[in-house]
Amino acid sequence: MNKRISLFALLFLTTISLSYAQKMVLNSMWRDSVISIDGSLADWDQPFRYFDSKSKLQYSIVNDNKYIYISVKTNDDKAMMKVMRAGMDVWFDVTGKKKDIATVHFPLKTDPKLDMVTDAMAPDQQIVERPDVKKLKMDWNEANKEVRTQGFRNVPLKFTENDSIKYPIEVAVSWDRYDAMTYELKVPFSAFYKDSLVASDTLRPITIGIKANAMDLPMIPTNSAADVTGPAGGGINSMTNTNTNTPGGMPNTMANNGRPQTASPQPTLAIPRGVAEMGVALIIAVKIKLAYR
């Protein structure tokens, strides 16, 4: 049976939520103390300076003359699931023209598909998988924490989180005692900009992007589940079956001892309600004025 995927559902799958603050220039802060890239936020001032309401991500940015440091935090379980399973990217654009963008991919995409799972309260039914922070943490502890990069100078294209201290770029992900996911990144300016900042570098902001990728959403027949997003579709297909044995290949509308025959219903597919937002990437792109001393 052929199943038609509704255009409405496809649009949901390709939609990206953008939280652009590019018209407003934010300020990086000067690094006054040592920052260890270990997934702990003990080295960072709390609360974080910036919060994006659409992505549910808190973040802070500091720098010295040699390095820029980025920390991201969220206690939103859906955002965590996107980061842990669909992956996260942080990029730097010095020109502001989307040229020569340098990107850190970490965590990498692992299993971004959002599945249908058995309902513990009703074993004969299935529901859409829900974010489970405990399971995300367990899976992360066992994961091969590979980092991939592109667009940087003198930086390996891939290495592991544990080995990152050996390379110019250091990155780590962990959780705090309140189960908020924490992310830390340290990148040398020499890898994408210049060896050391000078005072005039504060006059031209750079663009920094943070992206939690979208999940792959399940599609379900609209005539077998009421709680869906998208048009109901389906219904009886008015086309009749064609019997190639009929002279001239004419449609054969009589079967089963002469009784009229119609085709079986052919439902469209749609996204279950309440999970469409999981198929939307979370993106923050901000202009940052660097600090200098």
Phi and psi in degrees as a GROMACS rama.xvg file:
@    title "Ramachandran Plot"
@    xaxis  label "Phi"
@    yaxis  label "Psi"
@TYPE xy
-77.9522  137.495  ASN-2
-117.722  129.884  LYS-3
-96.8979  125.856  ARG-4
-87.3312  126.46  ILE-5
-66.7022  142.684  SER-6
-59.4736  -34.3935  LEU-7
-58.8844  -43.0113  PHE-8
-67.6788  -40.7665  ALA-9
-62.6642  -36.8995  LEU-10
-63.5727  -37.4024  LEU-11
-62.4843  -40.3126  PHE-12
-68.6544  -26.8935  LEU-13
-102.379  0.975494  THR-14
-75.8329  138.618  THR-15
-123.09  130.119  ILE-16
-87.1866  123.372  SER-17
-110.043  129.388  LEU-18
-115.025  72.5528  SER-19
-87.5472  129.188  TYR-20
-119.047  31.0483  ALA-21
-69.179  -20.1015  GLN-22
-76.2716  -19.0673  LYS-23
-111.134  130.043  MET-24
-94.0353  123.575  VAL-25
-93.5145  164.4  LEU-26
-111.12  128.843  ASN-27
-76.2926  153.082  SER-28
-105.969  153.05  MET-29
-74.323  137.969  TRP-30
-77.1059  113.759  ARG-31
-97.0058  -13.6375  ASP-32
-143.768  170.353  SER-33
-67.6212  135.192  VAL-34
-117.933  115.003  ILE-35
-91.5293  130.639  SER-36
-88.5219  89.9426  ILE-37
-137.492  7.55149  ASP-38
86.3855  -4.87926  GLY-39
-97.4787  141.372  SER-40
-99.6852  16.7094  LEU-41
-62.5378  -24.2508  ALA-42
-85.6796  -3.02179  ASP-43
-110.231  144.783  TRP-44
-67.8679  137.774  ASP-45
-119.366  145.283  GLN-46
-72.7869  166.841  PRO-47
-63.6492  153.885  PHE-48
-69.1284  -33.4785  ARG-49
-127.371  146.021  TYR-50
-139.043  130.656  PHE-51
-103.739  114.338  ASP-52
-68.4449  -28.9558  SER-53
-74.9538  -43.2095  LYS-54
-87.9568  -14.3778  SER-55
64.7037  28.1026  LYS-56
-106.2  131.288  LEU-57
-98.5425  146.274  GLN-58
-155.335  155.07  TYR-59
-137.981  150.832  SER-60
-134.948  129.377  ILE-61
-133.471  163.564  VAL-62
-153.845  161.683  ASN-63
-123.899  -160.44  ASP-64
-75.3519  -17.1007  ASN-65
-111.614  -30.5414  LYS-66
-132.57  154.822  TYR-67
-117.298  139.466  ILE-68
-121.288  134.459  TYR-69
-128.591  134.739  ILE-70
-129.199  136.674  SER-71
-128.108  142.402  VAL-72
-142.221  141.297  LYS-73
-150.903  143.961  THR-74
-112.889  14.439  ASN-75
-86.2405  117.809  ASP-76
-65.3772  -30.8266  ASP-77
-70.6352  -39.8878  LYS-78
-63.9931  -41.1495  ALA-79
-60.0589  -42.3941  MET-80
-63.2396  -39.8802  MET-81
-63.3433  -44.736  LYS-82
-63.4335  -46.7866  VAL-83
-73.4231  -32.6214  MET-84
-109.135  -34.7764  ARG-85
-95.317  -14.9625  ALA-86
98.2425  163.662  GLY-87
-137.235  141.772  MET-88
-125.416  141.113  ASP-89
-127.165  127.879  VAL-90
-128.96  160.687  TRP-91
-128.068  130.797  PHE-92
-129.644  105.554  ASP-93
-79.3005  -34.1077  VAL-94
-80.2941  -24.8088  THR-95
76.8716  8.02248  GLY-96
-115.373  17.8024  LYS-97
58.695  31.424  LYS-98
-114.354  146.023  LYS-99
54.859  42.4196  ASP-100
-75.2445  132.296  ILE-101
-105.255  131.897  ALA-102
-131.944  138.834  THR-103
-107.14  122.49  VAL-104
-102.611  107.545  HIS-105
-173.105  128.925  PHE-106
-64.1785  158.44  PRO-107
-83.4887  159.575  LEU-108
-62.7146  131.125  LYS-109
-115.035  -75.1345  THR-110
-133.159  83.4122  ASP-111
-79.4823  1.44264  PRO-112
-80.3477  129.31  LYS-113
-89.4406  116.17  LEU-114
-99.5727  166.536  ASP-115
-90.3304  129.924  MET-116
-125.824  160.665  VAL-117
-70.0172  134.798  THR-118
-77.3065  118.536  ASP-119
-61.0939  -29.1484  ALA-120
-82.5412  -19.8679  MET-121
-143.321  84.3968  ALA-122
-56.9136  -20.3717  PRO-123
-86.4315  1.266  ASP-124
-122.245  159.126  GLN-125
-119.76  145.98  GLN-126
-127.72  166.7  ILE-127
-74.363  138.282  VAL-128
-54.4366  134.538  GLU-129
-106.041  149.741  ARG-130
-59.4489  135.409  PRO-131
-129.306  101.396  ASP-132
-62.2104  -39.339  VAL-133
-60.2982  -43.5223  LYS-134
-68.8448  -37.7647  LYS-135
-60.1414  -41.9501  LEU-136
-65.7522  -42.0392  LYS-137
-63.5788  -44.7785  MET-138
-63.6644  -38.2411  ASP-139
-67.069  -37.6347  TRP-140
-61.9149  -28.5104  ASN-141
-97.6457  -2.64861  GLU-142
-78.8136  153.616  ALA-143
-84.8268  97.1321  ASN-144
-76.9219  74.6276  LYS-145
-84.2971  140.928  GLU-146
-110.351  136.673  VAL-147
-124.455  144.984  ARG-148
-131.941  159.78  THR-149
-153.229  144.661  GLN-150
85.6054  0.548066  GLY-151
-94.4204  160.495  PHE-152
-100.682  135.759  ARG-153
57.5398  36.8336  ASN-154
-128.352  131.655  VAL-155
-58.8177  149.638  PRO-156
-71.8838  -22.2749  LEU-157
-155.587  146.647  LYS-158
-163.463  175.973  PHE-159
-101.54  160.578  THR-160
-57.4841  -41.4044  GLU-161
-66.1535  -27.68  ASN-162
-93.1732  -1.49194  ASP-163
-63.9699  -24.767  SER-164
-65.8641  -19.8383  ILE-165
-80.3246  -14.612  LYS-166
-114.683  167.864  TYR-167
-61.0358  -30.5142  PRO-168
-100.199  131.534  ILE-169
-120.891  139.215  GLU-170
-149.934  147.619  VAL-171
-155.424  150.053  ALA-172
-130.76  139.105  VAL-173
-157.084  -169.138  SER-174
-130.524  147.302  TRP-175
-89.3923  -175.139  ASP-176
-69.8715  -13.2016  ARG-177
-99.926  12.705  TYR-178
65.8517  25.9494  ASP-179
-86.4835  133.564  ALA-180
-75.3355  135.271  MET-181
-124.149  142.969  THR-182
-135.139  133.797  TYR-183
-130.462  141.365  GLU-184
-142.483  135.516  LEU-185
-127.822  122.64  LYS-186
-131.239  131.479  VAL-187
-75.547  140.008  PRO-188
-59.5394  -30.2481  PHE-189
-63.2989  -19.5887  SER-190
-80.4975  -18.7828  ALA-191
-144.523  -4.04472  PHE-192
-134.997  -88.3537  TYR-193
-149.313  166.831  LYS-194
-64.5221  -37.5104  ASP-195
-153.986  142.663  SER-196
-71.6049  152.137  LEU-197
-125.06  168.695  VAL-198
-57.0327  -36.9397  ALA-199
-67.3904  -15.7852  SER-200
-68.7283  -16.377  ASP-201
-77.5634  -10.9929  THR-202
-85.3975  -17.0277  LEU-203
-122.423  104.288  ARG-204
-63.2579  153.192  PRO-205
-109.101  158.284  ILE-206
-99.788  132.215  THR-207
-121.6  132.496  ILE-208
-118.892  142.66  GLY-209
-128.417  125.316  ILE-210
-135.419  124.026  LYS-211
-99.8486  118.661  ALA-212
-69.4931  161.195  ASN-213
-79.5337  152.473  ALA-214
-85.7475  156.056  MET-215
-86.9759  119.122  ASP-216
-91.1348  148.195  LEU-217
-73.9226  152.139  PRO-218
-116.152  135.006  MET-219
-126.56  148.903  ILE-220
-61.7686  132.133  PRO-221
-72.3032  -19.5176  THR-222
-91.1939  4.10876  ASN-223
-118.534  -1.7315  SER-224
-147.281  128.611  ALA-225
-81.3666  -29.0554  ALA-226
-91.4967  78.7041  ASP-227
-132.759  163.236  VAL-228
-105.967  132.833  THR-229
116.428  169.681  GLY-230
-66.109  148.356  PRO-231
-63.5183  -46.019  ALA-232
61.2786  -160.299  GLY-233
73.7922  -141.263  GLY-234
88.1794  179.798  GLY-235
-76.4389  131.128  ILE-236
-80.0489  121.655  ASN-237
-79.0346  -8.02388  SER-238
-73.7781  139.305  MET-239
-94.5692  156.554  THR-240
-69.7602  144.844  ASN-241
-103.945  123.828  THR-242
-99.8925  113.528  ASN-243
-68.4924  -13.6065  THR-244
-83.1843  -10.4672  ASN-245
-75.1793  134.63  THR-246
-51.2255  128.355  PRO-247
77.1867  3.49188  GLY-248
67.1961  25.6221  GLY-249
-70.4262  150.75  MET-250
-58.5709  136.155  PRO-251
-101.15  104.282  ASN-252
-98.9377  3.32798  THR-253
-118.914  128.33  MET-254
-153.183  178.17  ALA-255
52.118  60.9004  ASN-256
64.1011  37.8318  ASN-257
90.7381  -1.4555  GLY-258
-81.58  141.537  ARG-259
-58.5359  144.314  PRO-260
-124.562  134.963  GLN-261
-119.178  157.51  THR-262
-70.2936  158.486  ALA-263
-71.1409  152.567  SER-264
-57.215  139.871  PRO-265
-120.38  94.1671  GLN-266
-70.6796  150.857  PRO-267
-83.2189  169.549  THR-268
-109.757  147.227  LEU-269
-149.407  169.889  ALA-270
-89.9508  133.064  ILE-271
-58.2943  141.44  PRO-272
-63.1842  151.131  ARG-273
86.3596  -7.49136  GLY-274
-121.664  -1.15016  VAL-275
-56.9518  -34.5205  ALA-276
-65.7435  -21.5866  GLU-277
-70.6471  -19.084  MET-278
-92.1646  17.0915  GLY-279
-117.495  125.26  VAL-280
-69.6693  148.857  ALA-281
-104.305  118.313  LEU-282
-129.36  129.277  ILE-283
-117.914  128.441  ILE-284
-133.148  115.786  ALA-285
-129.987  148.67  VAL-286
-87.8207  130.066  LYS-287
-119.732  128.1  ILE-288
-89.4826  118.018  LYS-289
-70.9162  149.573  LEU-290
-89.0039  155.658  ALA-291
-149.226  140.776  TYR-292
